[in-house]
Amino acid sequence: MIEQIMNGDKKAFDAFYWQYVDKLFGYFFKRTQSHFHAEELTQLTFIKFWEYRSSLNPELSPDMQLYYKARITYIDWLRKAATQRSLLSQIIGPASDSPDNPPEGSEKYERARMALEQLPEMRKKVLTLFYLEGYNYKEIATLLGIAPKTVDNHIYQGIAQLRKILLLFIIFFPRQ
């Protein structure tokens, strides 16, 4: 089956997909405790499996190679989530005296609040619901009447915008 997939046989890949999709979903669900994230990670893993089919090894078992791709996909997802949480905790996290969460009224805290205010209203709502109030993607989607993928998009774009805004603050308004 791997050799057929390596040669671009879509029927073989389709059979492979249906053979492993439920097992892979279970693997991700066990780790994320989220149907939405498990579905996303499952699809992403199969996409990567197909895109990198030329690098597959016909001598190794298909499930071993699939779970290797799944593990890499999961690690990448964790890194992305950790980066987003870290940045957002600096921007809208609870005030404290730790270096990661500057006290309210400090220069860093005020810059972070100003950066957050620059975001479009919907994006600001999504980031606040996800990072401050702990809602998951589906809950936010239901509350705001948008698709879960739109929630993911708002979070991704919001983080990117906040990075740019904060970088501009640092460049144009350095500490005196």
Disulfide bonds with the S-S distance in Angstrom:
none
